[in-house]
């Protein structure tokens, strides 16, 4: 089953999750409802809810149970996006105005906080302390990852190891526990929960590297924001780090990055993007992403041969080759 077929087969469940998210963030305060629903209405891949649902197939599948995992995970992800857009001073996301752009930074920050809090009210309905422990620990790590990204803005001397640790916290862990908690919540055996966590972790690492590549190599129409946005915000990603290792372009690339930094992100990043594209940085980052997807697929080997296993394989292959 290919990806579009998979989403079609899960349409009733995904719609139930979508409806629950909307109900959860709706507030008696009109502006809070409006800002909270703004990003929700913009859509998205909903990869985390899909992973939760598929992981639940390895246990005692229950949509009512899985909604209490999928809804908070997707809301937490959305809350981080609202906060990210303030930090990055981003005007658009998914082709729509960001909350901070349509309203202001203060409204956006409290909207993100509100969505976080509402997410936690949903998961507390699930009488499974292990789920709460895993989720709370991951939120802590996500916040650390966000702080590390701020610390490393325009840091051209950071190591690739630092970059990988940061994206593990910022992105991979939330995807990993989407797989893990879907299985934990439905009572799947520990070995299956662990295998799904490993799958999700490696998928998440690939996902973020591909995001970073698309920011440099994608089109504004495809990715919903101008290419080179990461560089303008000071986010030095894996392809850039690899490109900076090349003596033939390092000095020119450093000059372009410094110009962007001195302009507070207002300078055109197209020259820097062109330099990275001309380097081996893109190919090196692609090879790193391929290694993670290979590990993700390997993690599925020990799982029972049910349709959900094949669905997870299709998702991994889509993520590895996506163009948006």
HELIX and SHEET records of a PDB file:
HELIX    1   1 UNK A    3  UNK A    9  1                                   7    
HELIX    2   2 UNK A   11  UNK A   25  1                                  15    
HELIX    3   3 UNK A   30  UNK A   41  1                                  12    
HELIX    4   4 UNK A   47  UNK A   56  1                                  10    
HELIX    5   5 UNK A   63  UNK A   88  1                                  26    
HELIX    6   6 UNK A   99  UNK A  102  1                                   4    
HELIX    7   7 UNK A  105  UNK A  123  1                                  19    
HELIX    8   8 UNK A  129  UNK A  151  1                                  23    
HELIX    9   9 UNK A  160  UNK A  167  1                                   8    
HELIX   10  10 UNK A  168  UNK A  172  3                                   5    
HELIX   11  11 UNK A  173  UNK A  185  1                                  13    
HELIX   12  12 UNK A  190  UNK A  217  1                                  28    
HELIX   13  13 UNK A  220  UNK A  223  1                                   4    
HELIX   14  14 UNK A  229  UNK A  233  1                                   5    
HELIX   15  15 UNK A  238  UNK A  243  1                                   6    
HELIX   16  16 UNK A  247  UNK A  262  1                                  16    
HELIX   17  17 UNK A  270  UNK A  278  1                                   9    
HELIX   18  18 UNK A  281  UNK A  299  1                                  19    
HELIX   19  19 UNK A  300  UNK A  302  5                                   3    
HELIX   20  20 UNK A  307  UNK A  321  1                                  15    
SHEET    1   A 2 UNK A  92  UNK A  93  0                                        
SHEET    2   A 2 UNK A  96  UNK A  97 -1                                        
END                                                                             
